[in-house]
Amino acid sequence: MPDALRDDVYRRPLATALERLGIGSGWRCVDVGAGGGDVSVALAEIVGRPGRVYAVDSDPTARDEAAAAAAAFSQVLAITQAAEDLVLPEQVELAFCRFLLMHVVDPAAVVRRMATVVRPGGYLVAQEPITSAGRVGGRALSMPDARHPDVGAILPALVRGAGLDIVDAWAEAPAGAGPGPVADYLAHLTGIHPGEDPVVLPPLVTVVGRREGGG
Ligand SMILES: C[S@@+](CC[C@H](N)C(=O)[O-])C[C@H]1O[C@@H](n2cnc3c(N)ncnc32)[C@H](O)[C@@H]1O
């Protein structure tokens, strides 16, 4: 488990996906909608100095945060760019996004754009929630600020629609009751403090897609 993900309640689906790929030293990756850069740093730990991680976000503040988080990793390049306009100086072995497509205007267009930067034989991994399938005290969660809070439910179709083969796809949700990282995450995400109520966070759908070709 990369150090950068130790406190991330959604770390397990990411670790499983990365294991599935066999990612290792020297891989080139892009983390689209990188936010504070937690996943970018985790990828940087794995690909090492021979590799490269492009941390892309449309918000310049996120670019600065990702750059600060990755200050010790010269293999991370933080870039301000909209996912819709994604262009990289080279193709990559892995194009990744998490909690991004739920916020963009056209998730299908963004997945298609991400697929264009994947080299033949490379992978696209997307992790997006089904927000309304989360529960607090048995009640469904909502996220009024997100454009597509349930985009996870159609994620396999989006990846297939971008011309990629689906290698693996599944859903996984952290759950808990009482104080702890799940309650803290919910409070951070929604402002709701669950107290002793049981919480099932939104299931995260992971899709591992592969571009045809390569060796
Ligand atoms: C909820 S955060 C997710 C951060 C990170 N991927 C993670 O899993 O921790 C969503 C990020 O996507 C970025 N974002 C939203 N729309 C975007 C777009 N059209 N292009 C690129 N980044 C975008 C936001 O600025 C924000 O940093």
The ligand as a MOL file (V3000), in Angstrom:
LIG
                    3D

  0  0  0     0  0            999 V3000
M  V30 BEGIN CTAB
M  V30 COUNTS 27 29 0 0 0
M  V30 BEGIN ATOM
M  V30 1 C -13.4270 15.6200 -5.7370 0
M  V30 2 S -11.9120 16.1640 -6.3620 0 CHG=1
M  V30 3 C -11.0640 14.6060 -6.5820 0
M  V30 4 C -9.6010 14.7070 -6.3160 0
M  V30 5 C -8.8110 13.4100 -6.5170 0
M  V30 6 N -9.0170 12.8320 -7.8250 0
M  V30 7 C -9.1160 12.3770 -5.4490 0
M  V30 8 O -9.6650 11.3230 -5.7700 0
M  V30 9 O -8.7630 12.6120 -4.2760 0 CHG=-1
M  V30 10 C -12.3180 16.6010 -8.0280 0
M  V30 11 C -11.2190 17.3830 -8.7440 0
M  V30 12 O -11.5570 17.4550 -10.1410 0
M  V30 13 C -11.2280 18.7470 -10.6120 0
M  V30 14 N -12.0460 19.0130 -11.8090 0
M  V30 15 C -13.3740 19.2580 -11.8660 0
M  V30 16 N -13.7530 19.4400 -13.1580 0
M  V30 17 C -12.6290 19.2870 -13.9080 0
M  V30 18 C -12.3670 19.3390 -15.3120 0
M  V30 19 N -13.3420 19.5860 -16.1940 0
M  V30 20 N -11.0970 19.1260 -15.7380 0
M  V30 21 C -10.1060 18.8650 -14.8510 0
M  V30 22 N -10.2850 18.8110 -13.5120 0
M  V30 23 C -11.5410 19.0160 -13.0580 0
M  V30 24 C -11.5420 19.6650 -9.4470 0
M  V30 25 O -10.8430 20.9000 -9.5710 0
M  V30 26 C -11.0730 18.8230 -8.2620 0
M  V30 27 O -9.7300 19.0770 -7.9340 0
M  V30 END ATOM
M  V30 BEGIN BOND
M  V30 1 1 1 2
M  V30 2 1 2 3
M  V30 3 1 2 10
M  V30 4 1 3 4
M  V30 5 1 4 5
M  V30 6 1 5 6
M  V30 7 1 5 7
M  V30 8 2 7 8
M  V30 9 1 7 9
M  V30 10 1 10 11
M  V30 11 1 11 12
M  V30 12 1 11 26
M  V30 13 1 12 13
M  V30 14 1 13 14
M  V30 15 1 13 24
M  V30 16 1 14 15
M  V30 17 1 14 23
M  V30 18 2 15 16
M  V30 19 1 16 17
M  V30 20 1 17 18
M  V30 21 2 17 23
M  V30 22 1 18 19
M  V30 23 2 18 20
M  V30 24 1 20 21
M  V30 25 2 21 22
M  V30 26 1 22 23
M  V30 27 1 24 25
M  V30 28 1 24 26
M  V30 29 1 26 27
M  V30 END BOND
M  V30 END CTAB
M  END
